[in-house]
Amino acid sequence: MKKKNILIPVLTVVFAGLFLFSAWKLWGIRSEYRKSGSTYGELTQAVVSTPEPTPAQKPEETEEEEVEVYVPWPSVDFTQLNEINTDVVGWLQIGGTIIDYPVVQGRDNWYYLEHLITGEPAIAGCLMLDCANESDFSDPNSVIYAHHMQNGTLFGQLENYRKEGFFEEHPYAYLLTPEKNYVVRFFAGVLTTYDAQAWNLHLEGEVREEWLRFAKANSSFDSPVTPAKEDRILTLSTCSNDGRDLRYVMLGVLEAEGEIRPDFVPMEWKDDEE
């Protein structure tokens, strides 16, 4: 009987300690979310100007080779961004989603996984261009990494593209850089292992063709976009809840402002409710 009397208060203390530790960890995670959300929210308001979209009509068939299509490009103050951090190489925006962030490039692919654009330590990190990529996105395949945050921030919404309807409402992104602006026209979203060709920065020849065929065939949505041989690819990469060794990647064709194909029609974005 004495052993039972001693055991009960001991277990009570242990469980109370576990509860307090879990509560402390949860508070810390939520504090990190608030810190990163506040930092990026204030930054977006300060440096990004997004005009009201003017829906463009799909151009009629024409014999002219070049057809101008109006695109309501957002505007980013890169001068102000560089005063905050000279590692900024671009800004990625997917209208109607939370994805509206600066893109940085560090000396390695680790630092910005745990630091904000301001240099503050944070579990959210940044959107990060692979350190081996050219900073002007001129490689055959440029890769941007970001965490799959459980509150939907950073690349937490990318896996929504596993639903066909989400792609139909968000079929492209804007990539803005100090030199050029790009439309990123998504053509595939793939759940794959970390050893796939998604992270091959120099996709060429048969390896490129085989990977792009695989990506299109296994995409979680159907896209009318098919990359041409000369097209540069932008890959957005994040972790997946399906497994530790799995990644979800979005692949898109980069089309520079002034070189956009005439079949592109900008959308009037609707705020995503998820």
ROTIVO-979173 format. One record per residue: residue number from 1; residue in three letters; x, z, y of N, C-alpha, C, O in turn. Coordinates in steps of 0.02 Angstrom, whole numbers. Example, Ala and Ser with C-alpha at 12.3 -4.5 7.8 and 13.67 -1.06 7.14 Angstrom:
REM ROTIVO-979173
 num residuo   n.c1   n.c3   n.c2  ca.c1  ca.c3  ca.c2   c.c1   c.c3   c.c2   o.c1   o.c3   o.c2
   1     ALA    660    390   -284    615    390   -225    660    390   -165    712    423   -166
   2     SER    642    354   -112    684    357    -53    645    394      2    670    402     57
***
This chain:
REM ROTIVO-979173
 num residuo   n.c1   n.c3   n.c2  ca.c1  ca.c3  ca.c2   c.c1   c.c3   c.c2   o.c1   o.c3   o.c2
   1     MET     41      0    -60      0      0      0     43      0     63     26    -32    113
   2     LYS     98     36     61    142     38    119    172    -30    135    181    -48    194
   3     LYS    188    -69     80    217   -135     92    168   -180    128    188   -219    172
   4     LYS    104   -176    109     54   -217    142     47   -197    215     39   -240    259
   5     ASN     49   -132    227     43   -108    296    101   -133    340     91   -147    399
   6     ILE    160   -139    311    218   -163    349    215   -239    357    233   -265    410
   7     LEU    191   -274    305    191   -348    305    144   -376    358    160   -426    390
   8     ILE     86   -345    366     36   -372    413     62   -375    485     56   -428    516
   9     PRO     91   -322    512    116   -327    581    175   -375    587    183   -407    639
  10     VAL    216   -380    533    272   -427    535    247   -499    540    271   -538    581
  11     LEU    197   -516    498    168   -583    500    134   -597    567    136   -652    593
  12     THR    103   -545    593     70   -553    659    120   -571    713    107   -614    755
  13     VAL    177   -538    712    230   -552    760    257   -623    751    268   -659    800
  14     VAL    267   -642    687    294   -709    672    247   -763    697    268   -810    731
  15     PHE    183   -757    680    134   -808    700    125   -810    776    116   -863    805
  16     ALA    128   -751    806    123   -749    880    182   -784    911    175   -820    961
  17     GLY    241   -773    881    301   -807    907    297   -882    899    316   -919    945
  18     LEU    272   -905    842    264   -977    831    214  -1007    880    224  -1062    906
  19     PHE    160   -970    892    110   -994    939    139  -1001   1010    128  -1051   1044
  20     LEU    176   -950   1030    206   -951   1097    257  -1006   1103    262  -1039   1155
  21     PHE    297  -1017   1050    347  -1070   1051    313  -1138   1057    335  -1181   1096
  22     SER    259  -1149   1017    223  -1213   1019    193  -1225   1088    194  -1280   1115
  23     ALA    165  -1171   1117    135  -1177   1183    187  -1194   1235    175  -1234   1281
  24     TRP    246  -1164   1228    301  -1178   1275    324  -1250   1269    336  -1283   1319
  25     LYS    329  -1275   1207    350  -1344   1196    298  -1392   1225    315  -1442   1257
  26     LEU    234  -1377   1213    180  -1420   1240    181  -1420   1316    172  -1473   1347
  27     TRP    192  -1362   1345    196  -1358   1418    254  -1400   1444    248  -1434   1495
  28     GLY    310  -1397   1408    369  -1436   1429    356  -1510   1425    376  -1547   1470
  29     ILE    323  -1533   1372    308  -1605   1365    261  -1628   1420    271  -1681   1450
  30     ARG    209  -1588   1433    162  -1608   1486    196  -1608   1555    180  -1649   1597
  31     SER    242  -1562   1565    279  -1561   1628    321  -1624   1636    327  -1652   1690
  32     GLU    351  -1646   1580    391  -1708   1581    347  -1767   1597    366  -1811   1636
  33     TYR    288  -1770   1567    241  -1824   1581    223  -1826   1655    222  -1878   1687
  34     ARG    208  -1766   1682    189  -1763   1753    247  -1785   1798    237  -1820   1848
  35     LYS    308  -1765   1780    366  -1782   1820    377  -1858   1822    386  -1887   1875
  36     SER    376  -1889   1763    387  -1961   1760    329  -1999   1793    339  -2049   1828
  37     GLY    267  -1975   1781    209  -2008   1810    211  -2005   1886    195  -2054   1920
  38     SER    230  -1948   1913    234  -1940   1985    289  -1984   2014    280  -2016   2066
  39     THR    347  -1985   1981    403  -2025   2006    386  -2099   2009    396  -2131   2060
  40     TYR    360  -2126   1954    345  -2197   1952    284  -2215   1994    281  -2270   2023
  41     GLY    236  -2170   1997    177  -2183   2038    195  -2189   2112    172  -2235   2147
  42     GLU    234  -2142   2136    256  -2143   2206    300  -2204   2220    295  -2234   2274
  43     LEU    342  -2221   2172    387  -2278   2181    347  -2343   2186    361  -2385   2229
  44     THR    298  -2351   2143    257  -2412   2144    222  -2419   2211    220  -2474   2239
  45     GLN    193  -2365   2236    159  -2368   2301    207  -2386   2357    187  -2418   2405
  46     ALA    269  -2365   2351    317  -2375   2405    347  -2445   2406    360  -2472   2460
  47     VAL    357  -2476   2348    396  -2539   2347    358  -2600   2323    382  -2656   2330
  48     VAL    298  -2590   2295    261  -2647   2267    200  -2662   2308    160  -2618   2324
  49     SER    192  -2725   2325    132  -2749   2359     98  -2800   2315    127  -2852   2300
  50     THR     37  -2785   2294      0  -2831   2250    -60  -2858   2286   -107  -2821   2299
  51     PRO    -60  -2922   2304   -116  -2951   2341   -179  -2957   2298   -174  -2958   2236
  52     GLU   -236  -2961   2330   -297  -2973   2293   -294  -3043   2263   -279  -3091   2298
  53     PRO   -308  -3049   2198   -303  -3115   2167   -357  -3162   2190   -414  -3142   2201
  54     THR   -338  -3225   2198   -385  -3278   2213   -392  -3321   2151   -346  -3360   2136
  55     PRO   -446  -3315   2114   -452  -3354   2052   -440  -3427   2063   -471  -3458   2107
  56     ALA   -395  -3455   2024   -379  -3526   2031   -419  -3566   1979   -431  -3542   1924
  57     GLN   -438  -3624   1997   -473  -3668   1951   -422  -3705   1909   -370  -3725   1933
  58     LYS   -439  -3715   1845   -394  -3753   1802   -388  -3823   1830   -439  -3856   1841
  59     PRO   -328  -3847   1840   -320  -3914   1871   -347  -3969   1826   -340  -3967   1765
  60     GLU   -379  -4017   1858   -404  -4074   1820   -346  -4118   1798   -291  -4114   1826
  61     GLU   -359  -4159   1748   -306  -4204   1724   -283  -4249   1781   -323  -4275   1820
  62     THR   -219  -4256   1785   -190  -4296   1839   -130  -4334   1813    -98  -4314   1765
  63     GLU   -115  -4390   1845    -58  -4430   1826      7  -4402   1855     61  -4421   1833
  64     GLU      1  -4357   1903     61  -4328   1933     94  -4281   1883     61  -4246   1846
  65     GLU    160  -4281   1883    198  -4239   1837    195  -4166   1857    193  -4122   1814
  66     GLU    195  -4151   1923    195  -4083   1946    128  -4066   1978    103  -4101   2021
  67     VAL     99  -4012   1955     36  -3988   1981     45  -3916   2004     63  -3873   1965
  68     GLU     32  -3904   2067     40  -3836   2094    -22  -3794   2077    -78  -3814   2090
  69     VAL     -9  -3736   2050    -63  -3689   2034    -48  -3624   2071      7  -3597   2067
  70     TYR    -97  -3599   2108    -86  -3538   2146    -79  -3478   2100   -120  -3467   2056
  71     VAL    -26  -3440   2111    -16  -3378   2074     -8  -3321   2124     35  -3324   2168
  72     PRO    -50  -3269   2119    -46  -3213   2167     13  -3167   2151      3  -3112   2125
  73     TRP     73  -3188   2168    132  -3150   2150    133  -3081   2185    122  -3077   2245
  74     PRO    146  -3029   2148    160  -2964   2180    227  -2970   2218    266  -3015   2205
  75     SER    238  -2925   2264    300  -2925   2302    334  -2858   2293    303  -2805   2298
  76     VAL    400  -2860   2280    438  -2799   2269    495  -2794   2319    530  -2843   2330
  77     ASP    503  -2735   2349    557  -2723   2396    619  -2701   2357    631  -2641   2347
  78     PHE    659  -2750   2336    719  -2733   2297    773  -2700   2338    816  -2665   2311
  79     THR    773  -2712   2403    821  -2678   2446    811  -2602   2443    859  -2564   2437
  80     GLN    749  -2582   2448    733  -2510   2444    748  -2483   2374    772  -2427   2367
  81     LEU    733  -2523   2323    747  -2501   2254    822  -2491   2243    842  -2442   2211
  82     ASN    862  -2536   2269    934  -2531   2259    964  -2472   2296   1018  -2448   2278
  83     GLU    930  -2448   2347    953  -2388   2381    942  -2327   2337    977  -2276   2343
  84     ILE    893  -2332   2292    880  -2278   2245    926  -2283   2184    953  -2233   2161
  85     ASN    935  -2345   2160    975  -2355   2100    998  -2428   2097    956  -2473   2095
  86     THR   1062  -2439   2096   1090  -2507   2095   1085  -2539   2027   1103  -2597   2019
  87     ASP   1061  -2502   1976   1053  -2530   1909    987  -2568   1901    975  -2596   1848
  88     VAL    945  -2569   1953    882  -2604   1949    894  -2680   1946    929  -2707   1988
  89     VAL    863  -2713   1896    872  -2785   1889    805  -2823   1893    804  -2884   1896
  90     GLY    750  -2786   1894    686  -2820   1898    627  -2771   1899    636  -2711   1901
  91     TRP    568  -2800   1898    507  -2760   1895    458  -2796   1849    449  -2857   1855
  92     LEU    428  -2759   1802    380  -2788   1755    311  -2762   1769    300  -2702   1776
  93     GLN    263  -2808   1774    194  -2788   1788    147  -2827   1743    149  -2889   1739
  94     ILE    103  -2790   1708     49  -2822   1670    -16  -2799   1703    -36  -2741   1695
  95     GLY    -47  -2843   1739   -107  -2825   1777   -161  -2794   1733   -171  -2815   1676
  96     GLY   -195  -2744   1761   -249  -2711   1725   -225  -2659   1675   -265  -2631   1638
  97     THR   -159  -2646   1673   -131  -2595   1628    -88  -2546   1668    -78  -2555   1729
  98     ILE    -63  -2496   1634    -18  -2448   1666     51  -2478   1675     91  -2452   1715
  99     ILE     66  -2531   1639    134  -2559   1640    147  -2593   1708    127  -2649   1720
 100     ASP    182  -2556   1750    198  -2578   1819    259  -2538   1840    254  -2490   1878
 101     TYR    318  -2559   1815    378  -2518   1819    440  -2559   1837    444  -2619   1826
 102     PRO    490  -2524   1866    555  -2556   1876    591  -2564   1809    578  -2527   1762
 103     VAL    635  -2613   1806    676  -2625   1747    749  -2613   1767    773  -2642   1816
 104     VAL    783  -2570   1730    853  -2555   1745    897  -2581   1688    873  -2597   1634
 105     GLN    962  -2585   1702   1010  -2604   1650   1071  -2559   1657   1105  -2559   1708
 106     GLY   1085  -2520   1605   1141  -2474   1606   1202  -2501   1570   1202  -2558   1546
 107     ARG   1254  -2460   1567   1315  -2479   1533   1307  -2476   1457   1346  -2505   1419
 108     ASP   1255  -2439   1435   1240  -2435   1364   1164  -2434   1357   1128  -2436   1407
 109     ASN   1140  -2430   1295   1068  -2430   1283   1042  -2359   1267    992  -2352   1232
 110     TRP   1076  -2308   1294   1057  -2240   1280   1039  -2200   1342    990  -2163   1342
 111     TYR   1077  -2208   1395   1068  -2166   1454    996  -2168   1480    966  -2116   1491
 112     TYR    969  -2228   1489    903  -2234   1519    845  -2221   1470    787  -2226   1489
 113     LEU    862  -2205   1408    810  -2181   1363    790  -2110   1381    736  -2088   1362
 114     GLU    834  -2075   1417    821  -2004   1432    830  -1988   1507    835  -1930   1525
 115     HIS    831  -2040   1549    837  -2028   1621    790  -2074   1659    779  -2131   1641
 116     LEU    761  -2047   1712    719  -2087   1756    762  -2131   1801    823  -2125   1801
 117     ILE    730  -2174   1839    766  -2218   1885    805  -2178   1937    855  -2201   1964
 118     THR    781  -2117   1951    814  -2074   2000    876  -2040   1971    913  -2008   2008
 119     GLY    886  -2045   1906    941  -2011   1874    923  -1944   1845    964  -1911   1813
 120     GLU    860  -1922   1856    838  -1858   1829    829  -1863   1754    802  -1913   1730
 121     PRO    851  -1813   1716    838  -1812   1644    763  -1808   1630    728  -1768   1662
 122     ALA    739  -1849   1584    668  -1848   1567    658  -1886   1502    690  -1937   1489
 123     ILE    613  -1860   1460    601  -1892   1395    570  -1961   1402    575  -2001   1356
 124     ALA    538  -1975   1459    506  -2040   1468    557  -2096   1476    547  -2151   1450
 125     GLY    610  -2082   1513    660  -2133   1525    635  -2190   1569    592  -2179   1611
 126     CYS    662  -2250   1558    646  -2308   1599    631  -2369   1555    643  -2368   1495
 127     LEU    605  -2421   1587    607  -2487   1556    678  -2512   1563    706  -2512   1619
 128     MET    709  -2533   1508    781  -2544   1508    798  -2612   1477    780  -2625   1419
 129     LEU    831  -2654   1515    856  -2718   1489    918  -2704   1446    961  -2664   1465
 130     ASP    922  -2737   1389    979  -2727   1344   1045  -2734   1383   1053  -2781   1422
 131     CYS   1091  -2688   1372   1153  -2687   1410   1195  -2750   1400   1238  -2765   1441
 132     ALA   1184  -2785   1344   1223  -2845   1329   1191  -2909   1357   1221  -2963   1355
 133     ASN   1130  -2903   1384   1098  -2961   1414   1128  -2977   1483   1155  -2933   1516
 134     GLU   1122  -3040   1503   1137  -3058   1572   1083  -3027   1617   1024  -3030   1600
 135     SER   1103  -2999   1672   1055  -2962   1715   1004  -3008   1749    955  -2984   1776
 136     ASP   1017  -3074   1749    970  -3121   1781    921  -3152   1731    887  -3200   1747
 137     PHE    919  -3124   1670    873  -3147   1618    884  -3220   1598    837  -3255   1580
 138     SER    947  -3241   1600    963  -3311   1584    980  -3321   1510    992  -3378   1489
 139     ASP    982  -3268   1471    998  -3275   1399    939  -3308   1362    883  -3307   1386
 140     PRO    953  -3336   1303    899  -3363   1262    845  -3311   1246    786  -3328   1240
 141     ASN    866  -3249   1239    819  -3195   1225    840  -3133   1263    893  -3104   1249
 142     SER    799  -3112   1311    812  -3050   1348    765  -2996   1321    706  -3008   1312
 143     VAL    793  -2936   1308    755  -2883   1276    748  -2823   1323    797  -2797   1349
 144     ILE    686  -2802   1334    672  -2742   1373    645  -2688   1326    596  -2700   1290
 145     TYR    676  -2630   1327    655  -2573   1285    619  -2521   1328    633  -2514   1388
 146     ALA    574  -2485   1297    544  -2426   1329    509  -2385   1276    490  -2410   1224
 147     HIS    502  -2320   1290    470  -2275   1243    395  -2289   1236    362  -2311   1283
 148     HIS    371  -2277   1177    298  -2279   1164    271  -2208   1178    265  -2167   1132
 149     MET    256  -2195   1240    234  -2128   1260    162  -2116   1237    119  -2159   1242
 150     GLN    150  -2055   1212     85  -2040   1184     29  -2036   1236    -30  -2041   1219
 151     ASN     48  -2028   1300     -4  -2028   1352    -17  -2098   1380    -52  -2106   1429
 152     GLY     12  -2149   1347     -1  -2218   1366     45  -2247   1418     40  -2306   1434
 153     THR     90  -2207   1447    135  -2232   1498    194  -2269   1467    199  -2274   1406
 154     LEU    238  -2295   1510    293  -2338   1489    267  -2394   1444    224  -2432   1467
 155     PHE    290  -2400   1382    263  -2452   1337    212  -2424   1288    201  -2452   1235
 156     GLY    180  -2369   1307    129  -2339   1264     69  -2383   1253     33  -2374   1203
 157     GLN     56  -2431   1297     -2  -2475   1290     13  -2539   1253    -33  -2578   1239
 158     LEU     76  -2552   1236     93  -2616   1205     56  -2626   1139     33  -2682   1124
 159     GLU     49  -2573   1100     15  -2581   1035    -59  -2597   1042    -92  -2613    993
 160     ASN    -86  -2592   1102   -155  -2615   1113   -161  -2690   1100   -215  -2716   1087
 161     TYR   -103  -2724   1103   -104  -2796   1089   -116  -2811   1015   -122  -2869    996
 162     ARG   -120  -2759    975   -138  -2770    905   -214  -2782    898   -239  -2796    844
 163     LYS   -248  -2777    955   -319  -2795    958   -325  -2862    994   -300  -2871   1049
 164     GLU   -358  -2909    962   -363  -2976    990   -393  -2975   1060   -371  -3012   1105
 165     GLY   -443  -2933   1070   -477  -2931   1135   -431  -2909   1192   -439  -2932   1248
 166     PHE   -383  -2866   1177   -337  -2843   1229   -292  -2900   1252   -279  -2907   1312
 167     PHE   -269  -2941   1205   -229  -2999   1225   -270  -3046   1268   -244  -3073   1318
 168     GLU   -332  -3058   1250   -373  -3104   1289   -382  -3081   1361   -389  -3122   1406
 169     GLU   -381  -3015   1372   -388  -2989   1439   -322  -2981   1476   -321  -2974   1537
 170     HIS   -265  -2982   1438   -199  -2972   1468   -149  -3020   1436   -102  -2998   1403
 171     PRO   -158  -3086   1445   -117  -3135   1409    -48  -3147   1439     -8  -3184   1410
 172     TYR    -34  -3118   1496     31  -3132   1527     53  -3072   1569     14  -3027   1583
 173     ALA    116  -3074   1589    145  -3023   1633    182  -3057   1689    195  -3117   1687
 174     TYR    199  -3019   1740    243  -3042   1793    311  -3006   1785    313  -2945   1777
 175     LEU    364  -3044   1786    431  -3016   1790    460  -3037   1857    472  -3096   1868
 176     LEU    471  -2988   1900    497  -3002   1967    570  -2981   1970    587  -2926   1948
 177     THR    613  -3023   1997    684  -3007   2003    707  -3023   2074    672  -3057   2111
 178     PRO    766  -2998   2093    791  -3012   2161    801  -3087   2172    798  -3110   2229
 179     GLU    815  -3125   2119    828  -3196   2126    767  -3240   2117    755  -3286   2156
 180     LYS    726  -3225   2065    669  -3267   2048    611  -3224   2024    620  -3167   2003
 181     ASN    552  -3254   2027    493  -3224   1998    473  -3265   1936    480  -3326   1935
 182     TYR    447  -3230   1885    429  -3263   1823    359  -3242   1801    338  -3185   1811
 183     VAL    324  -3289   1770    266  -3272   1730    291  -3268   1657    327  -3312   1634
 184     VAL    271  -3215   1623    288  -3206   1552    225  -3220   1512    178  -3180   1512
 185     ARG    223  -3277   1479    164  -3298   1441    173  -3277   1368    213  -3306   1332
 186     PHE    135  -3227   1348    143  -3199   1281    120  -3249   1227     68  -3280   1233
 187     PHE    161  -3255   1175    141  -3299   1120    139  -3263   1052    115  -3291   1003
 188     ALA    164  -3201   1049    161  -3164    986    172  -3089    998    208  -3069   1044
 189     GLY    140  -3049    957    151  -2977    954    159  -2958    881    114  -2970    841
 190     VAL    217  -2930    863    234  -2922    793    256  -2851    778    296  -2821    815
 191     LEU    231  -2823    723    256  -2760    696    311  -2778    646    298  -2813    597
 192     THR    371  -2754    659    427  -2776    618    479  -2720    610    476  -2669    644
 193     THR    526  -2731    565    579  -2682    554    634  -2693    605    640  -2746    636
 194     TYR    675  -2641    615    726  -2643    667    782  -2693    654    822  -2707    699
 195     ASP    786  -2721    592    839  -2769    577    816  -2842    583    850  -2887    560
 196     ALA    758  -2853    615    733  -2922    624    772  -2957    680    815  -2927    712
 197     GLN    757  -3021    690    792  -3060    741    765  -3048    811    787  -3080    859
 198     ALA    717  -3003    817    688  -2989    883    740  -2970    934    732  -2983    994
 199     TRP    795  -2938    912    845  -2911    958    909  -2954    958    961  -2932    983
 200     ASN    903  -3014    932    958  -3062    935    956  -3095   1004    910  -3133   1018
 201     LEU   1004  -3079   1046   1002  -3102   1116   1021  -3175   1123   1011  -3205   1176
 202     HIS   1048  -3204   1070   1072  -3273   1075   1038  -3316   1022   1071  -3352    984
 203     LEU    972  -3312   1020    933  -3351    972    945  -3426    981    933  -3453   1035
 204     GLU    968  -3457    929    981  -3529    933    968  -3561    866    968  -3528    814
 205     GLY    957  -3627    867    954  -3667    806    902  -3644    756    846  -3623    774
 206     GLU    920  -3647    692    874  -3631    638    853  -3558    638    796  -3541    620
 207     VAL    899  -3514    659    881  -3442    662    825  -3431    711    778  -3394    697
 208     ARG    830  -3463    769    777  -3457    820    711  -3485    794    659  -3452    799
 209     GLU    714  -3545    765    653  -3577    741    619  -3536    687    558  -3528    687
 210     GLU    660  -3509    641    632  -3468    587    600  -3405    614    545  -3386    591
 211     TRP    633  -3371    661    606  -3309    689    542  -3322    728    493  -3285    721
 212     LEU    541  -3375    769    481  -3389    808    423  -3410    763    365  -3394    778
 213     ARG    437  -3447    709    384  -3464    662    355  -3401    630    295  -3393    623
 214     PHE    401  -3355    610    379  -3292    580    336  -3252    629    284  -3225    611
 215     ALA    359  -3249    692    324  -3211    742    254  -3238    754    205  -3200    758
 216     LYS    248  -3304    760    183  -3335    771    137  -3324    711     77  -3310    719
 217     ALA    165  -3331    651    125  -3325    590    101  -3254    578     48  -3243    548
 218     ASN    139  -3204    601    123  -3134    589    100  -3098    652     95  -3037    653
 219     SER     85  -3135    703     63  -3105    766     -4  -3070    758    -47  -3091    719
 220     SER    -12  -3016    795    -74  -2978    793   -129  -3011    835   -185  -2987    837
 221     PHE   -112  -3066    869   -162  -3103    908   -144  -3177    906    -87  -3195    891
 222     ASP   -193  -3218    921   -182  -3291    923   -173  -3312    996   -217  -3300   1038
 223     SER   -117  -3344   1010   -103  -3367   1077    -97  -3443   1077    -69  -3472   1030
 224     PRO   -122  -3476   1129   -115  -3549   1134    -44  -3570   1154    -29  -3630   1153
 225     VAL     -2  -3522   1172     66  -3538   1195    113  -3547   1136    116  -3505   1091
 226     THR    149  -3602   1136    201  -3614   1086    266  -3628   1123    270  -3676   1162
 227     PRO    318  -3587   1112    381  -3597   1149    415  -3663   1131    417  -3683   1073
 228     ALA    442  -3696   1182    481  -3757   1172    554  -3738   1159    574  -3680   1170
 229     LYS    594  -3785   1137    664  -3772   1120    703  -3745   1180    748  -3703   1172
 230     GLU    686  -3769   1239    725  -3750   1298    698  -3686   1331    729  -3661   1379
 231     ASP    644  -3659   1306    614  -3600   1337    656  -3537   1325    682  -3526   1271
 232     ARG    661  -3497   1377    691  -3430   1369    637  -3381   1349    580  -3385   1371
 233     ILE    657  -3333   1307    609  -3285   1280    622  -3216   1312    679  -3196   1324
 234     LEU    567  -3181   1327    572  -3111   1346    539  -3070   1291    482  -3083   1272
 235     THR    575  -3021   1264    550  -2978   1212    541  -2907   1239    588  -2879   1267
 236     LEU    482  -2880   1230    468  -2811   1248    465  -2770   1184    427  -2786   1139
 237     SER    506  -2718   1180    515  -2682   1117    499  -2607   1125    521  -2575   1173
 238     THR    461  -2581   1077    445  -2510   1077    435  -2485   1006    427  -2525    960
 239     CYS    434  -2420    997    423  -2390    931    350  -2397    912    307  -2412    953
 240     SER    337  -2386    847    269  -2391    822    250  -2326    787    292  -2293    757
 241     ASN    186  -2309    791    161  -2251    755    156  -2263    680    143  -2217    642
 242     ASP    165  -2326    659    158  -2343    588    217  -2318    546    210  -2310    486
 243     GLY    273  -2307    577    330  -2285    537    393  -2279    579    400  -2313    631
 244     ARG    439  -2237    558    499  -2223    596    544  -2285    604    576  -2294    655
 245     ASP    545  -2328    552    589  -2386    553    553  -2449    578    581  -2504    573
 246     LEU    493  -2442    604    455  -2500    626    454  -2503    703    454  -2452    737
 247     ARG    453  -2564    728    449  -2576    799    393  -2626    812    380  -2670    772
 248     TYR    360  -2618    869    312  -2669    890    344  -2707    948    365  -2678    997
 249     VAL    347  -2773    941    379  -2814    992    330  -2867   1018    292  -2897    979
 250     MET    332  -2878   1082    293  -2930   1115    341  -2985   1136    393  -2971   1166
 251     LEU    325  -3047   1120    367  -3103   1138    331  -3148   1187    273  -3166   1177
 252     GLY    366  -3166   1240    337  -3210   1290    386  -3262   1316    446  -3252   1313
 253     VAL    359  -3317   1340    399  -3370   1370    407  -3356   1444    358  -3340   1478
 254     LEU    468  -3361   1469    482  -3352   1541    472  -3418   1577    504  -3468   1562
 255     GLU    427  -3418   1626    416  -3478   1667    427  -3458   1740    389  -3418   1768
 256     ALA    478  -3487   1770    496  -3469   1839    447  -3497   1889    416  -3549   1879
 257     GLU    440  -3460   1944    397  -3483   1999    420  -3552   2021    479  -3564   2033
 258     GLY    372  -3598   2026    388  -3667   2042    398  -3711   1981    402  -3772   1987
 259     GLU    403  -3680   1922    412  -3717   1860    358  -3701   1809    367  -3713   1749
 260     ILE    303  -3673   1832    250  -3652   1787    210  -3712   1762    193  -3756   1801
 261     ARG    196  -3712   1698    158  -3767   1669     88  -3770   1698     58  -3718   1713
 262     PRO     61  -3830   1705     -3  -3838   1740    -63  -3808   1704   -116  -3802   1734
 263     ASP    -56  -3789   1641   -113  -3760   1605   -121  -3686   1618   -167  -3654   1592
 264     PHE    -75  -3656   1658    -79  -3585   1673   -129  -3572   1728   -125  -3602   1782
 265     VAL   -175  -3526   1715   -225  -3506   1765   -223  -3430   1772   -237  -3395   1724
 266     PRO   -207  -3404   1831   -204  -3332   1841   -273  -3300   1833   -324  -3331   1848
 267     MET   -273  -3237   1811   -335  -3202   1799   -350  -3153   1856   -306  -3134   1894
 268     GLU   -413  -3135   1862   -431  -3080   1906   -432  -3017   1862   -477  -3007   1821
 269     TRP   -381  -2976   1872   -371  -2919   1826   -427  -2868   1832   -454  -2856   1886
 270     LYS   -443  -2839   1775   -489  -2782   1773   -449  -2722   1750   -408  -2726   1704
 271     ASP   -462  -2665   1781   -427  -2604   1761   -442  -2587   1689   -500  -2588   1669
 272     ASP   -390  -2572   1651   -398  -2553   1581   -423  -2482   1577   -395  -2437   1609
 273     GLU   -475  -2471   1538   -505  -2404   1533   -474  -2362   1477   -489  -2303   1473
 274     GLU   -432  -2393   1435   -404  -2355   1380   -344  -2314   1401   -315  -2279   1360
***
